[in-house]
Amino acid sequence: MESWLLRRAVFLLFIALVPFSCAIRYPLVVGRTADIISWSGFFMFTVSLAFAFYVHSLFPRSHKRPGDFKNLLTDGPYRHVRHPFYAAFIVMGFGIALWCLSVPGLIAYALMLPLWEKVAEIEERELLEYWGDLYHEFMRTRGRFFPRRASR
């Protein structure tokens, strides 16, 4: 399966979990603590959504395959991580669940983590095949979803 097909399926699942997270609320906390958690989730959601739009703006109009890119993206958020777009969606999912105070949503988005890993893994195989040593060096110097600690 090409990575763009799996990507599309994972994004559709992500979107399907939004109403699930908001409809099946099961808050473990109430009152002021719940308000703080909910507003924190809303903040996580809005910042990660804006970040996802920014990262997506760096892509060419068509971006199903590595060859659709003129150059390997290494600037902006790609200076720090290999998959900032997926990282935005990981944070966004947890933000939605917190915003809605949904324990089932937190569990559902946590269960999506292996899917994001699989999408990135398949995509990285395609990128290695297309970009070769350039992408291999890129992988060596950056974390997959979140920045690595600098080696000493």
BAFI-3210 file (N, C-alpha, C; in Angstrom, 3 decimals, decimal comma, padded with zeros to 6 digits):
// residues 152
n [1|2|3|4|5|6|7|8|9|10|11|12|13|14|15|16|17|18|19|20|21|22|23|24|25|26|27|28|29|30|31|32|33|34|35|36|37|38|39|40|41|42|43|44|45|46|47|48|49|50|51|52|53|54|55|56|57|58|59|60|61|62|63|64|65|66|67|68|69|70|71|72|73|74|75|76|77|78|79|80|81|82|83|84|85|86|87|88|89|90|91|92|93|94|95|96|97|98|99|100|101|102|103|104|105|106|107|108|109|110|111|112|113|114|115|116|117|118|119|120|121|122|123|124|125|126|127|128|129|130|131|132|133|134|135|136|137|138|139|140|141|142|143|144|145|146|147|148|149|150|151|152]
n.u [000,844|000,601|001,921|000,263|-002,340|-002,724|-002,268|-004,491|-006,573|-005,951|-006,236|-008,966|-010,016|-009,097|-010,618|-013,169|-013,077|-013,390|-016,182|-016,870|-015,189|-016,198|-018,877|-019,068|-018,590|-016,772|-015,942|-013,359|-012,903|-014,325|-015,720|-013,553|-011,041|-011,721|-012,470|-009,985|-008,527|-010,100|-009,916|-007,162|-006,945|-008,404|-006,671|-004,400|-005,518|-006,200|-003,701|-002,208|-003,766|-003,488|-000,740|-000,631|-001,928|-000,038|002,267|001,243|000,980|003,509|003,786|003,726|001,082|000,047|000,828|001,293|003,336|006,916|008,321|006,786|007,679|009,903|012,276|013,799|012,132|013,587|013,696|012,209|009,771|010,765|013,414|013,655|012,102|011,090|008,476|006,485|003,834|002,300|002,895|001,547|-001,096|-001,160|-000,860|-003,096|-005,221|-005,124|-005,572|-008,221|-009,609|-009,059|-010,183|-012,868|-013,199|-013,019|-012,526|-012,796|-012,145|-009,464|-008,336|-008,959|-007,499|-004,956|-004,736|-004,437|-001,817|000,042|-000,815|-000,110|002,640|003,027|002,203|004,185|006,453|006,098|005,989|008,562|010,123|009,509|010,536|013,257|013,870|013,468|014,961|017,325|020,617|020,511|018,047|018,476|020,489|019,031|017,120|018,798|019,492|017,233|014,295|011,416|008,645|008,863|011,256|014,630|016,773|019,781|022,760|025,568]
n.v [-001,183|002,167|005,017|007,294|006,357|004,971|007,128|008,745|007,071|006,981|009,691|010,010|008,298|009,685|012,062|010,961|010,261|012,636|013,552|011,366|011,696|014,087|013,566|011,370|011,949|011,649|012,767|012,756|014,600|017,549|020,889|023,660|022,516|020,865|022,839|024,102|022,007|021,571|024,072|024,082|021,933|022,991|025,059|023,522|022,195|024,362|025,610|023,470|022,898|025,253|025,082|022,725|023,599|025,497|023,853|022,233|024,133|024,292|022,223|020,971|021,485|018,986|016,139|013,357|011,568|011,168|012,248|014,392|016,577|019,272|019,625|018,074|018,655|020,564|022,796|025,291|023,855|021,361|021,439|020,483|018,141|015,094|014,588|016,858|017,481|015,198|015,112|017,375|016,510|014,428|015,793|017,421|015,579|014,688|017,151|017,690|015,637|016,350|018,908|018,268|016,844|014,013|010,848|008,370|009,441|010,209|007,691|006,575|008,262|007,744|005,101|005,494|006,170|004,061|003,837|006,310|006,004|003,834|004,931|006,910|005,270|003,738|005,815|006,833|004,771|005,021|007,591|007,188|005,485|007,213|009,642|008,686|008,687|011,318|011,542|009,612|010,732|012,916|011,580|010,593|012,836|013,995|013,792|011,622|012,488|014,357|016,724|015,593|015,084|016,849|015,205|014,426]
n.w [000,000|-000,899|000,794|000,774|000,571|003,001|004,693|004,091|005,031|007,780|008,466|007,963|009,924|012,173|011,962|012,233|014,893|016,246|016,664|018,269|020,507|021,506|021,916|023,615|026,521|029,432|032,015|034,452|036,306|037,789|037,992|038,699|038,058|035,924|034,103|033,666|032,498|030,214|028,859|028,446|026,702|024,554|023,831|023,089|020,906|019,111|018,634|017,565|015,320|013,804|013,400|011,878|009,529|008,718|008,244|006,218|004,238|003,241|001,507|-001,898|-004,326|-005,267|-003,491|-003,172|-003,569|-003,003|-005,206|-005,973|-004,666|-005,070|-003,678|-000,819|002,155|004,565|006,064|008,280|010,361|009,812|010,386|012,884|013,301|011,619|010,812|011,135|010,517|011,134|013,839|014,688|014,395|016,239|018,691|018,426|018,544|021,229|022,389|021,556|022,912|025,583|025,660|025,337|027,609|027,626|028,474|027,053|024,535|024,918|025,231|022,728|020,981|021,924|021,164|018,498|018,103|017,308|014,651|013,495|013,740|011,986|009,513|009,222|009,146|006,771|004,923|005,273|004,240|001,526|001,121|001,662|-000,439|-002,596|-002,037|-000,986|000,389|001,279|002,599|004,511|006,127|007,036|008,592|010,564|011,999|013,108|015,163|014,920|015,393|017,402|018,636|019,072|021,883|022,074|021,155|023,170]
ca.u [000,000|001,346|001,700|-000,819|-003,605|-002,780|-002,424|-005,896|-007,387|-005,676|-006,853|-010,424|-010,266|-008,892|-011,789|-014,310|-012,964|-013,730|-017,513|-016,832|-014,582|-017,040|-020,200|-018,947|-017,821|-016,692|-014,907|-012,966|-012,836|-015,375|-015,426|-012,458|-010,019|-012,241|-012,380|-008,578|-008,179|-010,825|-009,306|-005,835|-007,194|-008,793|-005,437|-003,612|-006,201|-006,102|-002,303|-001,784|-004,487|-002,805|000,562|-000,873|-002,174|001,247|003,108|000,628|001,229|004,850|003,704|003,214|-000,368|-000,091|001,928|001,055|004,590|008,113|008,705|005,983|008,411|011,102|013,401|013,477|011,849|014,516|013,611|011,032|009,627|011,550|014,742|013,611|011,477|010,857|007,043|005,769|002,393|001,724|003,027|000,443|-002,324|-001,071|-001,170|-004,469|-006,142|-005,168|-006,215|-009,677|-010,111|-009,014|-011,159|-014,197|-013,161|-013,441|-011,588|-012,789|-011,414|-008,034|-007,966|-009,032|-006,364|-003,744|-004,704|-004,044|-000,365|000,708|-001,167|000,766|003,971|003,027|002,173|005,517|007,398|005,895|006,396|010,022|010,685|009,384|011,460|014,610|014,009|013,523|016,002|018,553|021,487|020,070|017,009|019,074|021,140|017,925|016,572|019,794|019,656|015,960|013,318|010,297|007,524|009,247|012,722|015,513|017,765|021,091|023,754|026,778]
ca.v [000,000|003,412|005,742|008,282|005,664|004,762|008,475|009,144|006,257|007,408|011,002|009,805|007,762|010,800|012,938|010,219|010,231|013,937|013,517|010,351|012,310|015,147|013,053|010,419|012,611|010,904|013,485|012,251|015,756|018,551|022,181|024,502|021,651|020,470|024,019|024,300|020,933|021,817|025,220|023,653|021,123|023,900|025,724|022,524|021,971|025,495|025,818|022,375|023,050|026,327|024,546|021,771|024,390|026,070|022,797|021,825|025,184|024,071|021,128|021,331|021,237|017,526|015,617|011,947|010,808|011,992|012,943|015,600|017,658|019,693|019,419|017,505|019,719|020,522|024,084|025,507|022,817|020,185|021,555|019,844|016,812|014,566|014,562|017,835|017,446|014,129|015,534|018,306|015,742|013,689|016,765|017,860|014,553|014,765|018,428|017,527|014,810|017,146|019,988|017,681|016,070|012,691|009,758|007,489|010,121|010,075|006,296|006,393|008,927|007,001|003,903|005,900|006,393|003,096|004,123|007,405|005,399|003,001|005,838|007,514|004,210|003,436|007,005|006,939|003,811|005,652|008,729|006,629|004,972|008,325|010,619|007,960|009,104|012,620|011,308|008,827|011,715|013,671|010,713|010,456|014,081|014,530|012,856|011,347|013,400|015,371|016,931|014,774|015,786|016,932|014,226|015,039]
ca.w [000,000|-000,908|002,040|000,704|000,847|004,443|005,275|003,931|005,950|009,164|008,649|008,057|011,260|013,098|011,873|012,785|016,352|016,830|017,298|019,323|021,685|022,050|022,291|024,724|027,562|030,677|032,772|035,768|037,188|037,583|038,589|038,184|037,447|034,613|033,238|033,306|031,555|028,972|028,176|028,009|025,510|023,480|023,426|022,350|019,634|018,194|018,241|016,675|014,056|013,075|013,003|010,781|008,324|008,307|007,667|004,952|003,249|002,698|000,549|-003,229|-004,488|-005,251|-002,676|-002,855|-003,663|-002,780|-006,428|-006,139|-004,013|-005,793|-002,774|000,489|003,116|005,699|006,744|009,116|011,392|009,423|010,991|014,202|013,256|010,272|010,476|011,961|010,227|011,947|015,241|014,950|014,561|017,504|019,750|018,203|019,053|022,684|022,706|021,386|024,011|026,818|025,499|025,546|028,864|027,190|028,736|025,881|023,466|025,217|024,939|021,273|020,340|022,310|020,322|017,142|018,029|016,420|013,251|013,055|013,592|010,773|008,364|009,112|008,760|005,350|004,181|005,330|003,272|000,209|001,084|001,541|-001,804|-003,538|-001,717|-000,657|001,492|001,779|003,607|005,601|007,004|007,628|009,647|011,628|012,751|013,597|015,715|014,014|015,640|018,373|018,583|019,893|022,711|021,403|021,618|023,735]
c.u [000,889|000,981|000,528|-002,177|-003,777|-002,969|-003,877|-006,787|-007,187|-006,302|-008,369|-010,808|-010,129|-010,127|-013,017|-014,272|-013,333|-015,136|-017,595|-016,300|-015,499|-018,401|-020,134|-018,016|-017,884|-015,611|-014,630|-012,886|-013,960|-014,904|-014,280|-011,367|-010,456|-012,165|-010,949|-008,134|-008,829|-010,207|-007,897|-005,956|-007,574|-007,564|-004,560|-004,197|-005,967|-004,669|-001,857|-002,515|-003,821|-001,448|000,401|-001,142|-000,877|002,115|002,556|000,869|002,618|004,865|003,294|001,735|-000,681|001,094|001,666|002,347|005,792|008,530|007,897|006,665|009,664|012,359|012,897|013,255|012,762|014,487|012,338|010,940|010,412|013,008|014,812|013,062|011,224|009,391|006,255|004,261|001,702|001,802|001,896|-000,860|-002,321|-001,454|-002,624|-005,478|-006,256|-005,811|-007,726|-010,262|-010,108|-010,053|-012,565|-014,293|-013,616|-012,346|-011,607|-012,053|-009,910|-007,542|-007,934|-007,838|-005,042|-003,610|-004,338|-002,537|000,354|000,375|-000,309|002,184|004,057|003,022|003,560|006,543|007,302|006,343|007,921|010,704|010,645|010,374|012,910|014,866|014,195|014,725|017,328|019,301|021,075|019,005|017,558|019,756|020,086|017,321|017,516|019,827|018,370|015,093|012,153|009,170|007,901|010,763|013,465|016,339|019,078|022,043|024,967|028,002]
c.v [001,246|004,225|006,714|007,629|005,420|006,092|008,908|008,373|006,700|008,772|010,883|009,240|008,862|011,701|012,265|010,187|011,559|013,916|012,475|010,964|013,335|014,645|012,129|011,028|011,766|011,564|012,825|013,372|016,719|019,871|022,908|023,668|021,217|021,638|024,247|023,257|021,189|022,984|024,885|022,817|021,980|024,623|024,766|022,308|023,121|025,728|024,724|022,434|024,132|025,835|023,573|022,518|025,000|025,015|022,380|022,862|025,047|022,992|021,653|020,948|019,736|016,971|014,183|011,151|011,726|012,802|014,204|016,821|017,977|019,398|018,711|018,664|019,561|021,825|024,182|024,427|021,543|020,275|020,750|018,421|016,394|014,646|015,550|017,834|016,375|014,477|016,487|017,541|014,900|014,612|017,214|016,853|014,593|016,073|018,339|016,742|015,580|018,264|019,469|016,894|014,635|011,654|008,753|008,114|010,033|008,675|006,068|007,039|008,278|005,739|004,224|006,066|005,354|003,304|005,259|006,878|004,614|003,871|006,429|006,486|003,900|004,615|007,139|005,933|004,390|006,805|008,262|006,125|006,114|009,245|009,978|008,488|010,440|012,437|010,496|009,756|012,554|012,879|010,638|011,678|014,650|013,425|012,691|012,360|014,567|015,515|015,991|015,665|015,774|015,912|014,975|014,338]
c.w [000,000|000,317|001,950|000,950|002,341|005,162|005,237|004,899|007,401|009,425|008,755|009,425|012,310|013,132|012,463|014,315|017,007|017,431|018,411|020,614|022,329|022,514|023,507|025,767|028,816|031,525|034,124|036,788|036,844|038,179|037,906|037,503|036,054|033,634|032,759|032,277|030,201|028,196|027,690|026,735|024,318|022,933|022,606|020,958|018,663|017,727|017,268|015,335|013,199|012,562|011,833|009,475|007,806|007,615|006,306|003,867|002,611|001,612|-000,828|-003,335|-004,469|-004,482|-002,221|-002,782|-003,438|-004,007|-006,699|-005,520|-004,824|-004,983|-001,517|001,454|004,327|006,489|007,571|010,168|011,081|009,884|012,282|014,194|011,814|009,845|011,335|011,718|011,063|013,427|015,608|015,179|015,835|018,660|019,640|018,755|020,561|023,135|022,598|022,558|025,339|026,793|025,812|026,852|028,622|027,443|027,583|024,692|023,680|024,877|023,424|020,576|020,725|021,456|018,879|017,004|017,163|014,937|012,700|012,846|012,280|009,516|008,139|008,637|007,264|004,489|004,156|004,404|001,858|000,063|000,959|000,131|-002,797|-003,298|-001,292|000,553|002,090|002,865|004,785|006,605|007,729|008,793|010,846|012,546|013,341|014,170|014,757|014,187|016,545|018,368|019,528|020,796|021,961|022,007|022,137|023,262]
res [m|e|s|w|l|l|r|r|a|v|f|l|l|f|i|a|l|v|p|f|s|c|a|i|r|y|p|l|v|v|g|r|t|a|d|i|i|s|w|s|g|f|f|m|f|t|v|s|l|a|f|a|f|y|v|h|s|l|f|p|r|s|h|k|r|p|g|d|f|k|n|l|l|t|d|g|p|y|r|h|v|r|h|p|f|y|a|a|f|i|v|m|g|f|g|i|a|l|w|c|l|s|v|p|g|l|i|a|y|a|l|m|l|p|l|w|e|k|v|a|e|i|e|e|r|e|l|l|e|y|w|g|d|l|y|h|e|f|m|r|t|r|g|r|f|f|p|r|r|a|s|r]
***
